[in-house]
Amino acid sequence: MHEVLERAHACNDWRVVIASINAIKYAADGISDLCKQNEVEFYCKNLCEFIENENPRVRYDALDCIAIISDDFKPRIQKYHK
């Protein structure tokens, strides 16, 4: 999943970025038990960077993904990311 986010940051096509964000969003529930804390931090940090994207669709999907992984990774995400 790291590669997906890294490719999204390198791409200028908003459709690729949204597809990458959605891949993280849909996979989050299945990988929440397998992720270590440093991986959760990686996802949070990288997703937060998309909030400042110029495209409103990317910003919306980034916020939606953060909301979903906040629920999927609870209580770890709430404990370390206040």
HTML snippet that shows the backbone in 3Dmol.js (N, CA, C, O; Angstrom):
<script src="https://3Dmol.org/build/3Dmol-min.js"></script>
<div id="view" style="width:600px;height:400px;position:relative"></div>
<script>
const pdb = `
ATOM      1  N   MET A   1       0.820  -1.188   0.000  1.00  0.00           N
ATOM      2  CA  MET A   1       0.000   0.000   0.000  1.00  0.00           C
ATOM      3  C   MET A   1       0.873   1.266   0.000  1.00  0.00           C
ATOM      4  O   MET A   1       0.444   2.333  -0.438  1.00  0.00           O
ATOM      5  N   HIS A   2       2.100   1.119   0.498  1.00  0.00           N
ATOM      6  CA  HIS A   2       3.011   2.262   0.502  1.00  0.00           C
ATOM      7  C   HIS A   2       3.262   2.749  -0.923  1.00  0.00           C
ATOM      8  O   HIS A   2       3.296   3.950  -1.188  1.00  0.00           O
ATOM      9  N   GLU A   3       3.437   1.790  -1.834  1.00  0.00           N
ATOM     10  CA  GLU A   3       3.721   2.151  -3.215  1.00  0.00           C
ATOM     11  C   GLU A   3       2.561   2.911  -3.847  1.00  0.00           C
ATOM     12  O   GLU A   3       2.768   3.801  -4.672  1.00  0.00           O
ATOM     13  N   VAL A   4       1.357   2.560  -3.459  1.00  0.00           N
ATOM     14  CA  VAL A   4       0.175   3.223  -4.012  1.00  0.00           C
ATOM     15  C   VAL A   4       0.191   4.711  -3.659  1.00  0.00           C
ATOM     16  O   VAL A   4      -0.037   5.562  -4.518  1.00  0.00           O
ATOM     17  N   LEU A   5       0.457   5.013  -2.404  1.00  0.00           N
ATOM     18  CA  LEU A   5       0.499   6.415  -1.986  1.00  0.00           C
ATOM     19  C   LEU A   5       1.685   7.149  -2.583  1.00  0.00           C
ATOM     20  O   LEU A   5       1.563   8.316  -2.956  1.00  0.00           O
ATOM     21  N   GLU A   6       2.819   6.493  -2.679  1.00  0.00           N
ATOM     22  CA  GLU A   6       3.991   7.139  -3.258  1.00  0.00           C
ATOM     23  C   GLU A   6       3.771   7.469  -4.731  1.00  0.00           C
ATOM     24  O   GLU A   6       4.190   8.528  -5.199  1.00  0.00           O
ATOM     25  N   ARG A   7       3.119   6.571  -5.462  1.00  0.00           N
ATOM     26  CA  ARG A   7       2.816   6.835  -6.869  1.00  0.00           C
ATOM     27  C   ARG A   7       1.798   7.961  -7.005  1.00  0.00           C
ATOM     28  O   ARG A   7       1.876   8.769  -7.929  1.00  0.00           O
ATOM     29  N   ALA A   8       0.858   8.008  -6.095  1.00  0.00           N
ATOM     30  CA  ALA A   8      -0.152   9.072  -6.136  1.00  0.00           C
ATOM     31  C   ALA A   8       0.492  10.436  -5.953  1.00  0.00           C
ATOM     32  O   ALA A   8       0.102  11.401  -6.610  1.00  0.00           O
ATOM     33  N   HIS A   9       1.468  10.523  -5.074  1.00  0.00           N
ATOM     34  CA  HIS A   9       2.155  11.797  -4.855  1.00  0.00           C
ATOM     35  C   HIS A   9       2.969  12.213  -6.079  1.00  0.00           C
ATOM     36  O   HIS A   9       3.149  13.403  -6.336  1.00  0.00           O
ATOM     37  N   ALA A  10       3.453  11.242  -6.822  1.00  0.00           N
ATOM     38  CA  ALA A  10       4.280  11.544  -7.982  1.00  0.00           C
ATOM     39  C   ALA A  10       3.450  11.845  -9.229  1.00  0.00           C
ATOM     40  O   ALA A  10       3.986  12.340 -10.221  1.00  0.00           O
ATOM     41  N   CYS A  11       2.162  11.557  -9.189  1.00  0.00           N
ATOM     42  CA  CYS A  11       1.310  11.693 -10.373  1.00  0.00           C
ATOM     43  C   CYS A  11       0.556  13.022 -10.367  1.00  0.00           C
ATOM     44  O   CYS A  11       0.132  13.505  -9.317  1.00  0.00           O
ATOM     45  N   ASN A  12       0.397  13.599 -11.546  1.00  0.00           N
ATOM     46  CA  ASN A  12      -0.343  14.854 -11.674  1.00  0.00           C
ATOM     47  C   ASN A  12      -1.787  14.638 -12.106  1.00  0.00           C
ATOM     48  O   ASN A  12      -2.569  15.589 -12.138  1.00  0.00           O
ATOM     49  N   ASP A  13      -2.150  13.415 -12.437  1.00  0.00           N
ATOM     50  CA  ASP A  13      -3.511  13.117 -12.890  1.00  0.00           C
ATOM     51  C   ASP A  13      -4.405  12.879 -11.668  1.00  0.00           C
ATOM     52  O   ASP A  13      -4.193  11.928 -10.915  1.00  0.00           O
ATOM     53  N   TRP A  14      -5.396  13.740 -11.478  1.00  0.00           N
ATOM     54  CA  TRP A  14      -6.249  13.661 -10.297  1.00  0.00           C
ATOM     55  C   TRP A  14      -7.001  12.340 -10.219  1.00  0.00           C
ATOM     56  O   TRP A  14      -7.322  11.880  -9.123  1.00  0.00           O
ATOM     57  N   ARG A  15      -7.289  11.720 -11.367  1.00  0.00           N
ATOM     58  CA  ARG A  15      -8.007  10.441 -11.362  1.00  0.00           C
ATOM     59  C   ARG A  15      -7.158   9.330 -10.772  1.00  0.00           C
ATOM     60  O   ARG A  15      -7.675   8.462 -10.069  1.00  0.00           O
ATOM     61  N   VAL A  16      -5.875   9.348 -11.047  1.00  0.00           N
ATOM     62  CA  VAL A  16      -4.958   8.358 -10.472  1.00  0.00           C
ATOM     63  C   VAL A  16      -4.832   8.573  -8.966  1.00  0.00           C
ATOM     64  O   VAL A  16      -4.790   7.616  -8.194  1.00  0.00           O
ATOM     65  N   VAL A  17      -4.772   9.827  -8.562  1.00  0.00           N
ATOM     66  CA  VAL A  17      -4.662  10.154  -7.141  1.00  0.00           C
ATOM     67  C   VAL A  17      -5.906   9.678  -6.392  1.00  0.00           C
ATOM     68  O   VAL A  17      -5.801   9.074  -5.325  1.00  0.00           O
ATOM     69  N   ILE A  18      -7.075   9.950  -6.955  1.00  0.00           N
ATOM     70  CA  ILE A  18      -8.316   9.512  -6.309  1.00  0.00           C
ATOM     71  C   ILE A  18      -8.395   7.986  -6.262  1.00  0.00           C
ATOM     72  O   ILE A  18      -8.825   7.425  -5.254  1.00  0.00           O
ATOM     73  N   ALA A  19      -7.992   7.316  -7.319  1.00  0.00           N
ATOM     74  CA  ALA A  19      -7.992   5.853  -7.324  1.00  0.00           C
ATOM     75  C   ALA A  19      -7.066   5.310  -6.238  1.00  0.00           C
ATOM     76  O   ALA A  19      -7.383   4.315  -5.587  1.00  0.00           O
ATOM     77  N   SER A  20      -5.932   5.958  -6.045  1.00  0.00           N
ATOM     78  CA  SER A  20      -4.992   5.524  -5.005  1.00  0.00           C
ATOM     79  C   SER A  20      -5.569   5.737  -3.611  1.00  0.00           C
ATOM     80  O   SER A  20      -5.448   4.875  -2.742  1.00  0.00           O
ATOM     81  N   ILE A  21      -6.189   6.879  -3.408  1.00  0.00           N
ATOM     82  CA  ILE A  21      -6.807   7.165  -2.108  1.00  0.00           C
ATOM     83  C   ILE A  21      -7.926   6.166  -1.827  1.00  0.00           C
ATOM     84  O   ILE A  21      -8.055   5.672  -0.707  1.00  0.00           O
ATOM     85  N   ASN A  22      -8.729   5.873  -2.839  1.00  0.00           N
ATOM     86  CA  ASN A  22      -9.814   4.914  -2.655  1.00  0.00           C
ATOM     87  C   ASN A  22      -9.298   3.507  -2.399  1.00  0.00           C
ATOM     88  O   ASN A  22      -9.919   2.750  -1.652  1.00  0.00           O
ATOM     89  N   ALA A  23      -8.178   3.146  -3.001  1.00  0.00           N
ATOM     90  CA  ALA A  23      -7.585   1.830  -2.729  1.00  0.00           C
ATOM     91  C   ALA A  23      -7.201   1.713  -1.259  1.00  0.00           C
ATOM     92  O   ALA A  23      -7.427   0.674  -0.638  1.00  0.00           O
ATOM     93  N   ILE A  24      -6.624   2.769  -0.704  1.00  0.00           N
ATOM     94  CA  ILE A  24      -6.283   2.780   0.723  1.00  0.00           C
ATOM     95  C   ILE A  24      -7.556   2.689   1.559  1.00  0.00           C
ATOM     96  O   ILE A  24      -7.623   1.932   2.528  1.00  0.00           O
ATOM     97  N   LYS A  25      -8.551   3.460   1.178  1.00  0.00           N
ATOM     98  CA  LYS A  25      -9.800   3.508   1.941  1.00  0.00           C
ATOM     99  C   LYS A  25     -10.460   2.129   2.009  1.00  0.00           C
ATOM    100  O   LYS A  25     -10.888   1.695   3.078  1.00  0.00           O
ATOM    101  N   TYR A  26     -10.540   1.448   0.875  1.00  0.00           N
ATOM    102  CA  TYR A  26     -11.227   0.156   0.846  1.00  0.00           C
ATOM    103  C   TYR A  26     -10.399  -0.967   1.451  1.00  0.00           C
ATOM    104  O   TYR A  26     -10.954  -1.952   1.938  1.00  0.00           O
ATOM    105  N   ALA A  27      -9.097  -0.831   1.428  1.00  0.00           N
ATOM    106  CA  ALA A  27      -8.233  -1.860   2.015  1.00  0.00           C
ATOM    107  C   ALA A  27      -8.041  -1.682   3.516  1.00  0.00           C
ATOM    108  O   ALA A  27      -7.631  -2.618   4.203  1.00  0.00           O
ATOM    109  N   ALA A  28      -8.328  -0.510   4.023  1.00  0.00           N
ATOM    110  CA  ALA A  28      -8.033  -0.191   5.423  1.00  0.00           C
ATOM    111  C   ALA A  28      -8.694  -1.145   6.408  1.00  0.00           C
ATOM    112  O   ALA A  28      -8.077  -1.551   7.392  1.00  0.00           O
ATOM    113  N   ASP A  29      -9.927  -1.500   6.150  1.00  0.00           N
ATOM    114  CA  ASP A  29     -10.630  -2.388   7.075  1.00  0.00           C
ATOM    115  C   ASP A  29      -9.958  -3.749   7.155  1.00  0.00           C
ATOM    116  O   ASP A  29      -9.852  -4.329   8.236  1.00  0.00           O
ATOM    117  N   GLY A  30      -9.505  -4.259   6.025  1.00  0.00           N
ATOM    118  CA  GLY A  30      -8.875  -5.571   6.001  1.00  0.00           C
ATOM    119  C   GLY A  30      -7.468  -5.603   6.561  1.00  0.00           C
ATOM    120  O   GLY A  30      -7.014  -6.646   7.031  1.00  0.00           O
ATOM    121  N   ILE A  31      -6.771  -4.476   6.519  1.00  0.00           N
ATOM    122  CA  ILE A  31      -5.376  -4.470   6.972  1.00  0.00           C
ATOM    123  C   ILE A  31      -5.202  -3.837   8.348  1.00  0.00           C
ATOM    124  O   ILE A  31      -4.084  -3.761   8.856  1.00  0.00           O
ATOM    125  N   SER A  32      -6.287  -3.388   8.950  1.00  0.00           N
ATOM    126  CA  SER A  32      -6.158  -2.657  10.221  1.00  0.00           C
ATOM    127  C   SER A  32      -5.517  -3.491  11.323  1.00  0.00           C
ATOM    128  O   SER A  32      -4.789  -2.952  12.156  1.00  0.00           O
ATOM    129  N   ASP A  33      -5.772  -4.783  11.341  1.00  0.00           N
ATOM    130  CA  ASP A  33      -5.171  -5.635  12.372  1.00  0.00           C
ATOM    131  C   ASP A  33      -3.718  -5.974  12.070  1.00  0.00           C
ATOM    132  O   ASP A  33      -2.972  -6.353  12.972  1.00  0.00           O
ATOM    133  N   LEU A  34      -3.312  -5.844  10.820  1.00  0.00           N
ATOM    134  CA  LEU A  34      -1.955  -6.220  10.416  1.00  0.00           C
ATOM    135  C   LEU A  34      -0.968  -5.062  10.457  1.00  0.00           C
ATOM    136  O   LEU A  34       0.242  -5.282  10.505  1.00  0.00           O
ATOM    137  N   CYS A  35      -1.466  -3.841  10.438  1.00  0.00           N
ATOM    138  CA  CYS A  35      -0.590  -2.665  10.364  1.00  0.00           C
ATOM    139  C   CYS A  35       0.070  -2.360  11.698  1.00  0.00           C
ATOM    140  O   CYS A  35      -0.548  -2.429  12.761  1.00  0.00           O
ATOM    141  N   LYS A  36       1.336  -2.025  11.603  1.00  0.00           N
ATOM    142  CA  LYS A  36       2.065  -1.548  12.781  1.00  0.00           C
ATOM    143  C   LYS A  36       1.826  -0.052  12.918  1.00  0.00           C
ATOM    144  O   LYS A  36       1.332   0.596  11.996  1.00  0.00           O
ATOM    145  N   GLN A  37       2.181   0.489  14.078  1.00  0.00           N
ATOM    146  CA  GLN A  37       1.927   1.906  14.344  1.00  0.00           C
ATOM    147  C   GLN A  37       2.650   2.812  13.355  1.00  0.00           C
ATOM    148  O   GLN A  37       2.098   3.833  12.944  1.00  0.00           O
ATOM    149  N   ASN A  38       3.868   2.462  12.966  1.00  0.00           N
ATOM    150  CA  ASN A  38       4.591   3.315  12.019  1.00  0.00           C
ATOM    151  C   ASN A  38       3.930   3.326  10.639  1.00  0.00           C
ATOM    152  O   ASN A  38       4.036   4.313   9.911  1.00  0.00           O
ATOM    153  N   GLU A  39       3.252   2.238  10.276  1.00  0.00           N
ATOM    154  CA  GLU A  39       2.517   2.222   9.017  1.00  0.00           C
ATOM    155  C   GLU A  39       1.273   3.100   9.094  1.00  0.00           C
ATOM    156  O   GLU A  39       0.933   3.787   8.131  1.00  0.00           O
ATOM    157  N   VAL A  40       0.597   3.077  10.235  1.00  0.00           N
ATOM    158  CA  VAL A  40      -0.567   3.937  10.433  1.00  0.00           C
ATOM    159  C   VAL A  40      -0.144   5.402  10.341  1.00  0.00           C
ATOM    160  O   VAL A  40      -0.840   6.216   9.735  1.00  0.00           O
ATOM    161  N   GLU A  41       0.994   5.732  10.941  1.00  0.00           N
ATOM    162  CA  GLU A  41       1.517   7.093  10.868  1.00  0.00           C
ATOM    163  C   GLU A  41       1.836   7.481   9.426  1.00  0.00           C
ATOM    164  O   GLU A  41       1.582   8.613   9.013  1.00  0.00           O
ATOM    165  N   PHE A  42       2.390   6.547   8.668  1.00  0.00           N
ATOM    166  CA  PHE A  42       2.697   6.802   7.254  1.00  0.00           C
ATOM    167  C   PHE A  42       1.430   7.142   6.480  1.00  0.00           C
ATOM    168  O   PHE A  42       1.410   8.104   5.713  1.00  0.00           O
ATOM    169  N   TYR A  43       0.380   6.363   6.675  1.00  0.00           N
ATOM    170  CA  TYR A  43      -0.887   6.623   5.975  1.00  0.00           C
ATOM    171  C   TYR A  43      -1.466   7.975   6.378  1.00  0.00           C
ATOM    172  O   TYR A  43      -1.903   8.746   5.523  1.00  0.00           O
ATOM    173  N   CYS A  44      -1.468   8.260   7.659  1.00  0.00           N
ATOM    174  CA  CYS A  44      -2.025   9.534   8.135  1.00  0.00           C
ATOM    175  C   CYS A  44      -1.259  10.715   7.552  1.00  0.00           C
ATOM    176  O   CYS A  44      -1.859  11.666   7.052  1.00  0.00           O
ATOM    177  N   LYS A  45       0.055  10.651   7.617  1.00  0.00           N
ATOM    178  CA  LYS A  45       0.890  11.750   7.124  1.00  0.00           C
ATOM    179  C   LYS A  45       0.664  11.977   5.638  1.00  0.00           C
ATOM    180  O   LYS A  45       0.493  13.115   5.200  1.00  0.00           O
ATOM    181  N   ASN A  46       0.662  10.917   4.875  1.00  0.00           N
ATOM    182  CA  ASN A  46       0.526  11.050   3.430  1.00  0.00           C
ATOM    183  C   ASN A  46      -0.875  11.455   3.010  1.00  0.00           C
ATOM    184  O   ASN A  46      -1.033  12.230   2.067  1.00  0.00           O
ATOM    185  N   LEU A  47      -1.879  10.955   3.678  1.00  0.00           N
ATOM    186  CA  LEU A  47      -3.240  11.348   3.332  1.00  0.00           C
ATOM    187  C   LEU A  47      -3.502  12.807   3.682  1.00  0.00           C
ATOM    188  O   LEU A  47      -4.219  13.501   2.961  1.00  0.00           O
ATOM    189  N   CYS A  48      -2.930  13.268   4.773  1.00  0.00           N
ATOM    190  CA  CYS A  48      -3.112  14.671   5.159  1.00  0.00           C
ATOM    191  C   CYS A  48      -2.504  15.620   4.133  1.00  0.00           C
ATOM    192  O   CYS A  48      -2.979  16.745   3.978  1.00  0.00           O
ATOM    193  N   GLU A  49      -1.476  15.191   3.441  1.00  0.00           N
ATOM    194  CA  GLU A  49      -0.867  16.031   2.409  1.00  0.00           C
ATOM    195  C   GLU A  49      -1.813  16.261   1.232  1.00  0.00           C
ATOM    196  O   GLU A  49      -1.728  17.290   0.561  1.00  0.00           O
ATOM    197  N   PHE A  50      -2.713  15.308   0.977  1.00  0.00           N
ATOM    198  CA  PHE A  50      -3.663  15.460  -0.129  1.00  0.00           C
ATOM    199  C   PHE A  50      -4.763  16.466   0.184  1.00  0.00           C
ATOM    200  O   PHE A  50      -5.464  16.908  -0.727  1.00  0.00           O
ATOM    201  N   ILE A  51      -4.927  16.831   1.432  1.00  0.00           N
ATOM    202  CA  ILE A  51      -5.957  17.805   1.801  1.00  0.00           C
ATOM    203  C   ILE A  51      -5.659  19.167   1.176  1.00  0.00           C
ATOM    204  O   ILE A  51      -6.574  19.961   0.958  1.00  0.00           O
ATOM    205  N   GLU A  52      -4.414  19.436   0.895  1.00  0.00           N
ATOM    206  CA  GLU A  52      -4.020  20.713   0.307  1.00  0.00           C
ATOM    207  C   GLU A  52      -3.926  20.661  -1.218  1.00  0.00           C
ATOM    208  O   GLU A  52      -3.425  21.601  -1.835  1.00  0.00           O
ATOM    209  N   ASN A  53      -4.398  19.587  -1.828  1.00  0.00           N
ATOM    210  CA  ASN A  53      -4.365  19.454  -3.277  1.00  0.00           C
ATOM    211  C   ASN A  53      -5.264  20.499  -3.921  1.00  0.00           C
ATOM    212  O   ASN A  53      -6.262  20.915  -3.332  1.00  0.00           O
ATOM    213  N   GLU A  54      -4.914  20.919  -5.120  1.00  0.00           N
ATOM    214  CA  GLU A  54      -5.693  21.961  -5.795  1.00  0.00           C
ATOM    215  C   GLU A  54      -7.052  21.463  -6.286  1.00  0.00           C
ATOM    216  O   GLU A  54      -7.968  22.259  -6.491  1.00  0.00           O
ATOM    217  N   ASN A  55      -7.185  20.157  -6.475  1.00  0.00           N
ATOM    218  CA  ASN A  55      -8.433  19.603  -6.978  1.00  0.00           C
ATOM    219  C   ASN A  55      -9.389  19.301  -5.821  1.00  0.00           C
ATOM    220  O   ASN A  55      -9.024  18.570  -4.901  1.00  0.00           O
ATOM    221  N   PRO A  56     -10.606  19.852  -5.855  1.00  0.00           N
ATOM    222  CA  PRO A  56     -11.549  19.621  -4.755  1.00  0.00           C
ATOM    223  C   PRO A  56     -11.969  18.164  -4.622  1.00  0.00           C
ATOM    224  O   PRO A  56     -12.302  17.723  -3.522  1.00  0.00           O
ATOM    225  N   ARG A  57     -11.960  17.411  -5.707  1.00  0.00           N
ATOM    226  CA  ARG A  57     -12.312  15.985  -5.624  1.00  0.00           C
ATOM    227  C   ARG A  57     -11.261  15.208  -4.843  1.00  0.00           C
ATOM    228  O   ARG A  57     -11.585  14.314  -4.062  1.00  0.00           O
ATOM    229  N   VAL A  58     -10.007  15.559  -5.064  1.00  0.00           N
ATOM    230  CA  VAL A  58      -8.914  14.910  -4.323  1.00  0.00           C
ATOM    231  C   VAL A  58      -9.013  15.267  -2.849  1.00  0.00           C
ATOM    232  O   VAL A  58      -8.863  14.398  -1.989  1.00  0.00           O
ATOM    233  N   ARG A  59      -9.263  16.526  -2.550  1.00  0.00           N
ATOM    234  CA  ARG A  59      -9.396  16.951  -1.146  1.00  0.00           C
ATOM    235  C   ARG A  59     -10.541  16.222  -0.464  1.00  0.00           C
ATOM    236  O   ARG A  59     -10.396  15.760   0.668  1.00  0.00           O
ATOM    237  N   TYR A  60     -11.680  16.114  -1.143  1.00  0.00           N
ATOM    238  CA  TYR A  60     -12.838  15.430  -0.574  1.00  0.00           C
ATOM    239  C   TYR A  60     -12.526  13.966  -0.287  1.00  0.00           C
ATOM    240  O   TYR A  60     -12.812  13.466   0.801  1.00  0.00           O
ATOM    241  N   ASP A  61     -11.934  13.274  -1.275  1.00  0.00           N
ATOM    242  CA  ASP A  61     -11.625  11.862  -1.079  1.00  0.00           C
ATOM    243  C   ASP A  61     -10.571  11.650  -0.003  1.00  0.00           C
ATOM    244  O   ASP A  61     -10.616  10.653   0.719  1.00  0.00           O
ATOM    245  N   ALA A  62      -9.635  12.562   0.112  1.00  0.00           N
ATOM    246  CA  ALA A  62      -8.625  12.453   1.171  1.00  0.00           C
ATOM    247  C   ALA A  62      -9.283  12.575   2.542  1.00  0.00           C
ATOM    248  O   ALA A  62      -8.973  11.801   3.448  1.00  0.00           O
ATOM    249  N   LEU A  63     -10.177  13.527   2.699  1.00  0.00           N
ATOM    250  CA  LEU A  63     -10.883  13.688   3.973  1.00  0.00           C
ATOM    251  C   LEU A  63     -11.777  12.490   4.269  1.00  0.00           C
ATOM    252  O   LEU A  63     -11.856  12.030   5.408  1.00  0.00           O
ATOM    253  N   ASP A  64     -12.449  11.991   3.237  1.00  0.00           N
ATOM    254  CA  ASP A  64     -13.300  10.817   3.412  1.00  0.00           C
ATOM    255  C   ASP A  64     -12.477   9.606   3.828  1.00  0.00           C
ATOM    256  O   ASP A  64     -12.892   8.837   4.695  1.00  0.00           O
ATOM    257  N   CYS A  65     -11.314   9.436   3.215  1.00  0.00           N
ATOM    258  CA  CYS A  65     -10.431   8.315   3.557  1.00  0.00           C
ATOM    259  C   CYS A  65      -9.920   8.448   4.982  1.00  0.00           C
ATOM    260  O   CYS A  65      -9.856   7.457   5.710  1.00  0.00           O
ATOM    261  N   ILE A  66      -9.560   9.647   5.387  1.00  0.00           N
ATOM    262  CA  ILE A  66      -9.088   9.864   6.756  1.00  0.00           C
ATOM    263  C   ILE A  66     -10.188   9.519   7.751  1.00  0.00           C
ATOM    264  O   ILE A  66      -9.922   8.916   8.791  1.00  0.00           O
ATOM    265  N   ALA A  67     -11.417   9.898   7.436  1.00  0.00           N
ATOM    266  CA  ALA A  67     -12.540   9.581   8.318  1.00  0.00           C
ATOM    267  C   ALA A  67     -12.745   8.067   8.433  1.00  0.00           C
ATOM    268  O   ALA A  67     -12.998   7.553   9.522  1.00  0.00           O
ATOM    269  N   ILE A  68     -12.636   7.370   7.324  1.00  0.00           N
ATOM    270  CA  ILE A  68     -12.849   5.924   7.337  1.00  0.00           C
ATOM    271  C   ILE A  68     -11.715   5.204   8.058  1.00  0.00           C
ATOM    272  O   ILE A  68     -11.968   4.305   8.861  1.00  0.00           O
ATOM    273  N   ILE A  69     -10.469   5.586   7.785  1.00  0.00           N
ATOM    274  CA  ILE A  69      -9.382   4.888   8.483  1.00  0.00           C
ATOM    275  C   ILE A  69      -9.326   5.277   9.955  1.00  0.00           C
ATOM    276  O   ILE A  69      -8.808   4.522  10.777  1.00  0.00           O
ATOM    277  N   SER A  70      -9.851   6.441  10.287  1.00  0.00           N
ATOM    278  CA  SER A  70      -9.930   6.803  11.715  1.00  0.00           C
ATOM    279  C   SER A  70     -10.837   5.835  12.457  1.00  0.00           C
ATOM    280  O   SER A  70     -10.591   5.497  13.615  1.00  0.00           O
ATOM    281  N   ASP A  71     -11.877   5.398  11.785  1.00  0.00           N
ATOM    282  CA  ASP A  71     -12.772   4.415  12.389  1.00  0.00           C
ATOM    283  C   ASP A  71     -12.153   3.020  12.351  1.00  0.00           C
ATOM    284  O   ASP A  71     -12.239   2.276  13.328  1.00  0.00           O
ATOM    285  N   ASP A  72     -11.531   2.663  11.227  1.00  0.00           N
ATOM    286  CA  ASP A  72     -10.952   1.328  11.082  1.00  0.00           C
ATOM    287  C   ASP A  72      -9.757   1.091  12.000  1.00  0.00           C
ATOM    288  O   ASP A  72      -9.561  -0.023  12.487  1.00  0.00           O
ATOM    289  N   PHE A  73      -8.966   2.120  12.237  1.00  0.00           N
ATOM    290  CA  PHE A  73      -7.754   1.978  13.044  1.00  0.00           C
ATOM    291  C   PHE A  73      -7.939   2.444  14.488  1.00  0.00           C
ATOM    292  O   PHE A  73      -6.957   2.636  15.206  1.00  0.00           O
ATOM    293  N   LYS A  74      -9.188   2.627  14.918  1.00  0.00           N
ATOM    294  CA  LYS A  74      -9.402   3.077  16.290  1.00  0.00           C
ATOM    295  C   LYS A  74      -9.026   1.979  17.261  1.00  0.00           C
ATOM    296  O   LYS A  74      -9.151   0.817  16.874  1.00  0.00           O
ATOM    297  N   PRO A  75      -8.601   2.211  18.421  1.00  0.00           N
ATOM    298  CA  PRO A  75      -8.312   3.483  19.070  1.00  0.00           C
ATOM    299  C   PRO A  75      -6.884   3.977  18.817  1.00  0.00           C
ATOM    300  O   PRO A  75      -6.492   5.032  19.317  1.00  0.00           O
ATOM    301  N   ARG A  76      -6.102   3.205  18.035  1.00  0.00           N
ATOM    302  CA  ARG A  76      -4.703   3.594  17.821  1.00  0.00           C
ATOM    303  C   ARG A  76      -4.568   4.970  17.192  1.00  0.00           C
ATOM    304  O   ARG A  76      -3.735   5.769  17.621  1.00  0.00           O
ATOM    305  N   ILE A  77      -5.356   5.247  16.204  1.00  0.00           N
ATOM    306  CA  ILE A  77      -5.203   6.525  15.490  1.00  0.00           C
ATOM    307  C   ILE A  77      -5.604   7.695  16.369  1.00  0.00           C
ATOM    308  O   ILE A  77      -4.992   8.760  16.298  1.00  0.00           O
ATOM    309  N   GLN A  78      -6.627   7.512  17.198  1.00  0.00           N
ATOM    310  CA  GLN A  78      -7.059   8.588  18.088  1.00  0.00           C
ATOM    311  C   GLN A  78      -6.041   8.823  19.201  1.00  0.00           C
ATOM    312  O   GLN A  78      -5.878   9.950  19.669  1.00  0.00           O
ATOM    313  N   LYS A  79      -5.365   7.773  19.617  1.00  0.00           N
ATOM    314  CA  LYS A  79      -4.401   7.888  20.700  1.00  0.00           C
ATOM    315  C   LYS A  79      -3.145   8.648  20.253  1.00  0.00           C
ATOM    316  O   LYS A  79      -2.612   9.461  21.009  1.00  0.00           O
ATOM    317  N   TYR A  80      -2.678   8.388  19.039  1.00  0.00           N
ATOM    318  CA  TYR A  80      -1.408   8.969  18.601  1.00  0.00           C
ATOM    319  C   TYR A  80      -1.546  10.183  17.698  1.00  0.00           C
ATOM    320  O   TYR A  80      -0.561  10.883  17.465  1.00  0.00           O
ATOM    321  N   HIS A  81      -2.739  10.452  17.185  1.00  0.00           N
ATOM    322  CA  HIS A  81      -2.914  11.556  16.233  1.00  0.00           C
ATOM    323  C   HIS A  81      -4.065  12.444  16.709  1.00  0.00           C
ATOM    324  O   HIS A  81      -5.194  12.325  16.234  1.00  0.00           O
ATOM    325  N   LYS A  82      -3.764  13.316  17.635  1.00  0.00           N
ATOM    326  CA  LYS A  82      -4.796  14.203  18.180  1.00  0.00           C
ATOM    327  C   LYS A  82      -4.771  15.537  17.498  1.00  0.00           C
ATOM    328  O   LYS A  82      -5.571  16.413  17.826  1.00  0.00           O
TER     329      LYS A  82
END
`;
const viewer = $3Dmol.createViewer("view");
viewer.addModel(pdb, "pdb");
viewer.setStyle({}, {cartoon: {color: "spectrum"}});
viewer.zoomTo();
viewer.render();
</script>
